[in-house]
């Protein structure tokens, strides 16, 4: 079975840009690059195995099928839904953020 494309929504792309900007403002260029690498690795994994993680927030947020995957080595969580033809990434939120409130800002 071939991997599904992982397609971030506009808000998820902005979340990533904000994360990269944060690291760059702190002068942590290597951290910014590592963040992007970790995100690309996570997207590749989700494309191959979208059901690998649980649906912890699906019930709480009343979003059927919502799954979350923490990012390795970085304090971010990827929120996504597996669709028939792709993985729909809704948000990439810092784990110190109020997750339910952050998910209300959907596209």
N, CA and C atoms as a LAMMPS dump frame, in Angstrom:
ITEM: TIMESTEP
0
ITEM: NUMBER OF ATOMS
321
ITEM: BOX BOUNDS ff ff ff
-5.0000000000000000e+02 5.0000000000000000e+02
-5.0000000000000000e+02 5.0000000000000000e+02
-5.0000000000000000e+02 5.0000000000000000e+02
ITEM: ATOMS id mol type element x y z
1 1 1 N 0.834 -1.18 0
2 1 2 C 0 0 0
3 1 3 C 0.879 1.244 0
4 2 1 N 0.635 2.137 -0.915
5 2 2 C 1.466 3.342 -0.999
6 2 3 C 1.012 4.379 0.029
7 3 1 N 1.938 5.24 0.444
8 3 2 C 1.6 6.249 1.458
9 3 3 C 0.556 7.239 0.927
10 4 1 N -0.226 7.746 1.842
11 4 2 C -1.186 8.795 1.503
12 4 3 C -0.472 10.14 1.555
13 5 1 N -0.86 11.061 0.687
14 5 2 C -0.29 12.406 0.815
15 5 3 C -0.746 13.045 2.13
16 6 1 N 0.138 13.782 2.745
17 6 2 C -0.178 14.514 3.964
18 6 3 C -0.317 15.978 3.557
19 7 1 N -1.526 16.516 3.752
20 7 2 C -1.827 17.859 3.269
21 7 3 C -2.218 18.749 4.45
22 8 1 N -1.333 19.671 4.833
23 8 2 C -1.659 20.605 5.915
24 8 3 C -2.635 21.676 5.427
25 9 1 N -3.582 22.002 6.27
26 9 2 C -4.47 23.125 5.994
27 9 3 C -3.688 24.433 6.166
28 10 1 N -4.261 25.504 5.705
29 10 2 C -3.607 26.809 5.802
30 10 3 C -3.248 27.135 7.247
31 11 1 N -4.14 26.869 8.185
32 11 2 C -3.862 27.191 9.59
33 11 3 C -2.706 26.348 10.121
34 12 1 N -2.604 25.108 9.705
35 12 2 C -1.48 24.261 10.122
36 12 3 C -0.168 24.803 9.559
37 13 1 N -0.198 25.277 8.322
38 13 2 C 1.016 25.873 7.738
39 13 3 C 1.437 27.112 8.514
40 14 1 N 0.464 27.927 8.917
41 14 2 C 0.796 29.118 9.711
42 14 3 C 1.352 28.723 11.078
43 15 1 N 0.797 27.645 11.674
44 15 2 C 1.336 27.168 12.955
45 15 3 C 2.818 26.833 12.823
46 16 1 N 3.172 26.148 11.747
47 16 2 C 4.562 25.753 11.512
48 16 3 C 5.425 26.994 11.295
49 17 1 N 4.942 27.925 10.493
50 17 2 C 5.696 29.168 10.264
51 17 3 C 5.943 29.913 11.57
52 18 1 N 4.93 29.951 12.433
53 18 2 C 5.093 30.615 13.731
54 18 3 C 6.139 29.902 14.583
55 19 1 N 6.153 28.571 14.535
56 19 2 C 7.154 27.814 15.283
57 19 3 C 8.562 28.085 14.774
58 20 1 N 8.724 28.064 13.466
59 20 2 C 10.029 28.352 12.868
60 20 3 C 10.452 29.774 13.216
61 21 1 N 9.545 30.735 13.08
62 21 2 C 9.859 32.131 13.415
63 21 3 C 10.306 32.272 14.859
64 22 1 N 9.648 31.544 15.757
65 22 2 C 10.029 31.597 17.174
66 22 3 C 11.487 31.16 17.358
67 23 1 N 11.842 30.027 16.769
68 23 2 C 13.221 29.535 16.907
69 23 3 C 14.219 30.514 16.278
70 24 1 N 13.863 31.078 15.136
71 24 2 C 14.774 32.022 14.485
72 24 3 C 14.942 33.3 15.304
73 25 1 N 13.875 33.791 15.909
74 25 2 C 13.963 34.989 16.755
75 25 3 C 14.84 34.743 17.974
76 26 1 N 14.879 33.504 18.431
77 26 2 C 15.726 33.133 19.569
78 26 3 C 17.169 32.885 19.125
79 27 1 N 17.429 32.989 17.825
80 27 2 C 18.768 32.741 17.31
81 27 3 C 19.11 31.266 17.231
82 28 1 N 18.101 30.414 17.253
83 28 2 C 18.302 28.968 17.254
84 28 3 C 18.054 28.409 15.856
85 29 1 N 18.962 28.704 14.959
86 29 2 C 18.804 28.277 13.563
87 29 3 C 18.769 26.752 13.462
88 30 1 N 19.654 26.084 14.199
89 30 2 C 19.67 24.613 14.161
90 30 3 C 18.359 24.034 14.695
91 31 1 N 17.782 24.667 15.713
92 31 2 C 16.494 24.205 16.245
93 31 3 C 15.396 24.396 15.2
94 32 1 N 15.411 25.517 14.492
95 32 2 C 14.41 25.759 13.441
96 32 3 C 14.516 24.691 12.358
97 33 1 N 15.743 24.386 11.942
98 33 2 C 15.949 23.35 10.924
99 33 3 C 15.538 21.976 11.451
100 34 1 N 15.872 21.693 12.71
101 34 2 C 15.496 20.425 13.318
102 34 3 C 13.987 20.278 13.444
103 35 1 N 13.317 21.384 13.751
104 35 2 C 11.862 21.384 13.846
105 35 3 C 11.241 21.002 12.501
106 36 1 N 11.727 21.61 11.436
107 36 2 C 11.218 21.294 10.098
108 36 3 C 11.516 19.841 9.736
109 37 1 N 12.725 19.37 10.033
110 37 2 C 13.076 17.97 9.758
111 37 3 C 12.175 17.008 10.532
112 38 1 N 11.951 17.301 11.821
113 38 2 C 11.102 16.437 12.642
114 38 3 C 9.67 16.421 12.112
115 39 1 N 9.205 17.559 11.657
116 39 2 C 7.855 17.649 11.096
117 39 3 C 7.757 16.842 9.805
118 40 1 N 8.764 16.958 8.939
119 40 2 C 8.764 16.181 7.694
120 40 3 C 8.801 14.682 7.985
121 41 1 N 9.585 14.275 8.979
122 41 2 C 9.633 12.861 9.363
123 41 3 C 8.276 12.391 9.877
124 42 1 N 7.633 13.219 10.697
125 42 2 C 6.32 12.86 11.24
126 42 3 C 5.282 12.772 10.128
127 43 1 N 5.305 13.703 9.18
128 43 2 C 4.367 13.663 8.057
129 43 3 C 4.575 12.393 7.232
130 44 1 N 5.83 12.016 7.013
131 44 2 C 6.11 10.787 6.255
132 44 3 C 5.548 9.568 6.994
133 45 1 N 5.738 9.522 8.306
134 45 2 C 5.216 8.418 9.105
135 45 3 C 3.687 8.384 9.05
136 46 1 N 3.054 9.551 9.19
137 46 2 C 1.596 9.607 9.148
138 46 3 C 1.057 9.205 7.78
139 47 1 N 1.771 9.54 6.731
140 47 2 C 1.355 9.126 5.392
141 47 3 C 1.373 7.616 5.227
142 48 1 N 2.364 6.966 5.849
143 48 2 C 2.478 5.508 5.767
144 48 3 C 1.564 4.784 6.76
145 49 1 N 1.392 5.374 7.948
146 49 2 C 0.646 4.721 9.026
147 49 3 C -0.256 5.738 9.744
148 50 1 N -1.274 6.256 9.084
149 50 2 C -2.083 7.31 9.708
150 50 3 C -2.829 6.872 10.965
151 51 1 N -3.09 5.595 11.106
152 51 2 C -3.82 5.121 12.278
153 51 3 C -2.937 4.735 13.44
154 52 1 N -1.651 5.083 13.381
155 52 2 C -0.689 4.632 14.38
156 52 3 C -0.891 5.26 15.756
157 53 1 N -1.559 6.394 15.812
158 53 2 C -1.734 7.085 17.1
159 53 3 C -3.204 7.134 17.491
160 54 1 N -3.435 7.49 18.738
161 54 2 C -4.783 7.495 19.275
162 54 3 C -5.595 8.734 18.926
163 55 1 N -6.825 8.686 19.379
164 55 2 C -7.75 9.787 19.112
165 55 3 C -8.152 10.458 20.421
166 56 1 N -7.179 10.819 21.195
167 56 2 C -7.367 11.358 22.535
168 56 3 C -8.334 12.547 22.579
169 57 1 N -8.222 13.464 21.647
170 57 2 C -9.023 14.681 21.691
171 57 3 C -10.314 14.593 20.881
172 58 1 N -10.53 13.536 20.114
173 58 2 C -11.706 13.43 19.244
174 58 3 C -13.002 13.54 20.039
175 59 1 N -13.088 12.837 21.129
176 59 2 C -14.303 12.86 21.936
177 59 3 C -14.47 14.209 22.624
178 60 1 N -13.4 14.671 23.265
179 60 2 C -13.45 15.924 24.014
180 60 3 C -13.843 17.103 23.123
181 61 1 N -13.325 17.136 21.907
182 61 2 C -13.581 18.253 20.994
183 61 3 C -14.755 18.003 20.053
184 62 1 N -15.318 16.797 20.134
185 62 2 C -16.437 16.419 19.269
186 62 3 C -16.074 16.555 17.793
187 63 1 N -14.885 16.057 17.459
188 63 2 C -14.41 16.03 16.078
189 63 3 C -14.12 14.571 15.734
190 64 1 N -15.093 13.879 15.142
191 64 2 C -14.899 12.456 14.833
192 64 3 C -13.663 12.227 13.968
193 65 1 N -12.877 11.238 14.357
194 65 2 C -11.702 10.862 13.574
195 65 3 C -10.455 11.676 13.855
196 66 1 N -10.552 12.693 14.705
197 66 2 C -9.381 13.525 15
198 66 3 C -8.339 12.688 15.73
199 67 1 N -7.112 12.77 15.26
200 67 2 C -5.987 12.08 15.891
201 67 3 C -4.899 13.107 16.18
202 68 1 N -4.005 12.739 17.08
203 68 2 C -2.901 13.642 17.401
204 68 3 C -1.616 12.842 17.518
205 69 1 N -0.55 13.471 17.117
206 69 2 C 0.777 12.844 17.147
207 69 3 C 1.772 13.86 17.685
208 70 1 N 2.396 13.569 18.833
209 70 2 C 3.433 14.492 19.319
210 70 3 C 4.645 14.453 18.388
211 71 1 N 5.28 15.579 18.266
212 71 2 C 6.471 15.69 17.429
213 71 3 C 7.687 15.302 18.26
214 72 1 N 8.526 14.454 17.717
215 72 2 C 9.731 14.024 18.451
216 72 3 C 10.692 15.187 18.639
217 73 1 N 11.221 15.277 19.841
218 73 2 C 12.254 16.252 20.212
219 73 3 C 11.769 17.698 20.234
220 74 1 N 10.499 17.945 19.942
221 74 2 C 9.976 19.31 19.944
222 74 3 C 8.616 19.315 20.633
223 75 1 N 8.298 20.408 21.319
224 75 2 C 7.057 20.445 22.106
225 75 3 C 5.82 20.818 21.273
226 76 1 N 5.605 20.1 20.199
227 76 2 C 4.46 20.363 19.322
228 76 3 C 3.665 19.086 19.108
229 77 1 N 2.376 19.273 18.808
230 77 2 C 1.477 18.16 18.548
231 77 3 C 0.794 18.403 17.204
232 78 1 N 0.79 17.374 16.357
233 78 2 C 0.129 17.438 15.051
234 78 3 C -1.284 16.889 15.224
235 79 1 N -2.28 17.641 14.792
236 79 2 C -3.671 17.205 14.822
237 79 3 C -4.135 16.971 13.394
238 80 1 N -4.709 15.8 13.159
239 80 2 C -5.066 15.443 11.791
240 80 3 C -6.234 14.474 11.754
241 81 1 N -6.797 14.333 10.568
242 81 2 C -7.843 13.35 10.31
243 81 3 C -7.429 12.569 9.073
244 82 1 N -7.551 11.253 9.157
245 82 2 C -7.266 10.415 7.996
246 82 3 C -8.509 10.378 7.11
247 83 1 N -8.348 10.793 5.878
248 83 2 C -9.412 10.705 4.892
249 83 3 C -9.096 9.573 3.923
250 84 1 N -9.998 9.272 3.051
251 84 2 C -9.806 8.155 2.129
252 84 3 C -8.577 8.326 1.248
253 85 1 N -8.359 9.569 0.78
254 85 2 C -7.286 9.785 -0.192
255 85 3 C -6.089 10.58 0.326
256 86 1 N -6.158 11.078 1.571
257 86 2 C -5.021 11.824 2.122
258 86 3 C -5.169 11.977 3.637
259 87 1 N -4.108 12.497 4.248
260 87 2 C -4.114 12.831 5.665
261 87 3 C -4.267 14.343 5.746
262 88 1 N -5.337 14.781 6.403
263 88 2 C -5.72 16.191 6.5
264 88 3 C -5.189 16.759 7.818
265 89 1 N -4.11 17.535 7.766
266 89 2 C -3.509 18.108 8.978
267 89 3 C -4.225 19.417 9.304
268 90 1 N -4.861 19.428 10.471
269 90 2 C -5.638 20.603 10.878
270 90 3 C -4.779 21.647 11.566
271 91 1 N -3.954 21.205 12.527
272 91 2 C -3.151 22.15 13.304
273 91 3 C -1.837 21.494 13.703
274 92 1 N -0.843 22.324 14.026
275 92 2 C 0.419 21.9 14.62
276 92 3 C 0.625 22.856 15.789
277 93 1 N 0.21 22.424 16.987
278 93 2 C 0.176 23.313 18.145
279 93 3 C 1.265 22.994 19.157
280 94 1 N 1.787 24.055 19.784
281 94 2 C 2.729 23.889 20.881
282 94 3 C 1.999 23.195 22.015
283 95 1 N 2.652 22.253 22.684
284 95 2 C 1.947 21.468 23.701
285 95 3 C 1.65 22.238 24.983
286 96 1 N 2.172 23.43 25.136
287 96 2 C 1.819 24.253 26.3
288 96 3 C 0.575 25.102 26.03
289 97 1 N 0.143 25.091 24.815
290 97 2 C -1.042 25.852 24.447
291 97 3 C -2.285 25.095 24.921
292 98 1 N -3.335 25.82 25.205
293 98 2 C -4.605 25.179 25.57
294 98 3 C -5.141 24.504 24.309
295 99 1 N -4.961 23.205 24.225
296 99 2 C -5.263 22.476 22.998
297 99 3 C -6.714 22.661 22.561
298 100 1 N -7.724 22.442 23.403
299 100 2 C -9.083 22.635 22.922
300 100 3 C -9.339 24.039 22.389
301 101 1 N -8.821 25.055 23.049
302 101 2 C -9.006 26.413 22.547
303 101 3 C -8.309 26.586 21.206
304 102 1 N -7.124 26.014 21.071
305 102 2 C -6.385 26.123 19.805
306 102 3 C -7.081 25.445 18.663
307 103 1 N -7.794 24.377 18.934
308 103 2 C -8.489 23.663 17.872
309 103 3 C -9.734 24.396 17.404
310 104 1 N -10.227 25.318 18.171
311 104 2 C -11.407 26.087 17.746
312 104 3 C -11.081 27.013 16.596
313 105 1 N -9.81 27.342 16.408
314 105 2 C -9.372 28.204 15.313
315 105 3 C -9.123 27.349 14.075
316 106 1 N -10.163 26.762 13.526
317 106 2 C -10.023 25.872 12.368
318 106 3 C -10.281 26.637 11.085
319 107 1 N -9.802 26.058 9.975
320 107 2 C -10.119 26.613 8.651
321 107 3 C -11.566 26.315 8.343
